[in-house]
Amino acid sequence: MLHRWRTRRRLTRAREACRRDVLGRWLDSVTDLTIGTLPETPILAVDLELTGLDPQQAEIVSIGWTAIEGGRILLGSNRHLLVRSTRGVGHSATIHELRDQDVAEGLAEEEALQALFQDAAGHLLLFHHAGLDVPCLQRACEAWAGCRPPLPTLDTLRWELERLSRRGQTPGDGALRLGALRTRYHLPEHTLHDALGDAVATAELFLAMAAHAQPDGRLRLAPLVRWL
């Protein structure tokens, strides 16, 4: 109960500070969000490509997302947006094969954020490694809209880490990477390294993990959600 009260207070403060209508409507949509079973709860799988691995410094160079509704991925909801960066692509040139000239023709960051939060209304957000992506997204929102919104977050990396911890197991090097977890849950090898490809791969992984945890398809999501 205390946690719920603190979350509502954070949402209220963010709504009061928010100066962008799209983000304000998104905050309204999640303030009373009902988190039920997997088939009942809309989810948006999101991936960010960043200029570095420091969440307090990295800039966003692309965003990809796909929706899960009724327990199924809606491929028609796929979006992939390149975002202009003031620092170039950084490490994304190696990992994601992005070039400075690619993102130079991308959207302004505020346009990409507006598109993301428009599609995210009423959805939980799903990441692989939310500890990296969420602080970058919140920092971008502060610059764009004047507030750091609390985000109702599912995280495949954290979920697997918690599952292993309950069994007294420690993951080896690289064992929690997206590709490694997909292999563990018998999914095809994932070779795409753009934001949309990783978002879809994360959505597929989440559904596979959910089926493993609750074979009847009625997994309750509330215990897995963290408001970051």
N, C-alpha and C positions, 0 to 999 in steps of 0.2 A: 504493500500500500504506500509506504514512504517513497519507494522508488518511482511509483506511478505519479505521485504528487510532484516529485522533483522534475520528472520528465515534462509534465504539463506546465510547470513553472518555466522551464527552459524554452518550451515551445511558445509560451505567451510572451516571454521577453524577446525572443527572436522575431515574433510577429510584430511587436511594437516597434522594433528597430528597423524592420525590413522596409526598403524603399523601392522594391520592384514588385509589380502586381503578380507576375507569374510565380515568383517564389512565395509571395504571400498566399496565393491560392493553394499552392502545394502545401504550405504549412497548415492552412485550414483543413486540407483534405486528410492529413495524417494526425491531426490533433485528437480526433475521436475514431481513429482507425481500428476496426475490428479485426483482430488477428485470430483466425480460425484454423481449420485444417488446410493442408496444401491445396486441395481442389477449390476451397472457398476463398483463398486469399491471393489477390493479384501481386505479382512480384516483377520487378524490373532488374535483370542482370546487367551490370554496368562494368565496363573496364576503361581505365585511363592509361594512355601512353604518356610518359613523363620525361622530362629532360634529365632526371637523376633519381637517386634512391633516397634522398633526404626529404621527408615529407614537409619539412619547414622551409625548404628552398626550391624544390622542383616545380617546374611549370608544366601545365598541360599542353600537349601537342596534338592529341587526338582523343576522342571519346566515342565509344561504341556501346550500344545497348540492344537488348531484346527482351520481350515480355514473356512471362509465364502466367497463363491464366487457365483456370480449370485443370491445373496440374500438367499443362502441355505448353511447349514452346510455340509462340506465334511468330513464325518466320516473317510474316508480312509486317511485323512491328520493327524489324531490324533498321538501325540507323548507324551510320559511321560518319563522323565529322572531323575534319582536320581543323586545327586551331593554330592561329598565328602565335608565335612565341618571340619574345624580345631577346632570347638567348640562343636561338638556334635549337636544333633537335637534341643536342647532348648525346647521352648514351643510347637514345632511341635509334641513332644511325646504325649502331651495331646490332641491337636486339630486334628492332622492328623494321630495319631497313628504310627508315624515313630519312629524307634529305631536307636540308634547309629550304631548297626551292619548292619542295612539296608543301611544307607548312606555310611558306610565304604567301601561297594562294588560298590558304584556309580562311575560316571565319574568325572574326574577332571573338575573344573568349566569352564576352557577355552574350553574343548571339548563340553560341554553342550551349551555354548554361541555360538560356531561355528555352531552347528546344528540348534540352534534357528534362528540366523540371516541368515543362508542359506535358510531356509524355509520362512522367513519373507520378502524376497526381493520383493519390489513392493507392499507391503501390509500396510494398516493402522494397528495399534496395538490397541486391545480392552482389557480393564481390568475392573474388579470391584474393586474400590478403588485404582486408579492409584497413588494416593498420597503416598501410602506405597510401592507398587511394583516398580514404575518407578525409584525413587532414588536409590533403591538397585540394580536394573539392570544397571543403569548408573555408579554407583560406581564399580560394577564388570567389566564393559567394560573398565573403566579407568585403572584398574589393569591389564587387559588382553591385551588391545589394545592401551593404552596411550591417550584415549580421552573419553569424556562423550558425546555420540551422542544425539542430539535433537531427540525426539521420537514423531511422529505424532499419537496422542492418542485419543481414544474414551474411555469414562468411564461411565458405567451404574450407578454407585453411584452418580457421579456428575450430570449426566443428570436428574436423578429423583429429586435430591436436588434442581436443578434450576427450574424444573417444579413446585415443591411445593412452592418454593419462589415466583414465578410469581403469584401464587394463594393466597399468603399471609399466607401459612400454614407452620407450624414448625413440622418436623418429631419427633415422640416420640423415646424413647430409643429402639434401635435395629430395628427401622423401615426401615433403609437403608441397613440392612444386605442382603446378597445374597438370603438366603432362604425366608426372609420376602418379598422382592420385587418379587420373583417368585410367591409367594402366591397372591400378589396384582394383578399380571398380569395373574392369572389363569393358572399357570404352575404347573406340578406335584411337590410334595414335594421333595426337594433335600437333600439326606442324605449322599452322597459320600463326603469325605473330603480329596481327594488327588488332586494334581495339575491338572491332566487331567480332573477329574470329575468336578472340579470347573471351568475350562476353558470352557468345553462343556456347563455347566449350565449357565455361563455368556453369551455365544453365543446365547443360547436359549432365555435368558432374553432380550438381545439386540434386537433380531428379534421380540419378543412380544411387546416390547416398540415401536419399529419402526412401527409395524402394527397398534398400538394404535394411534401413532402420525400422520401417513400418510397411511390410509387404502388402497390406490391404489398401495402401494408397491414402490412408486417412491420417497421415502424420500431423500432429499438432505443432504449429510453428512458434507459438508464443515462447516456449522455453529456449528456443534457439536465437531469438531476437535480442540484439543489444542496441540501445540508443546511444550512439557515439556522438 
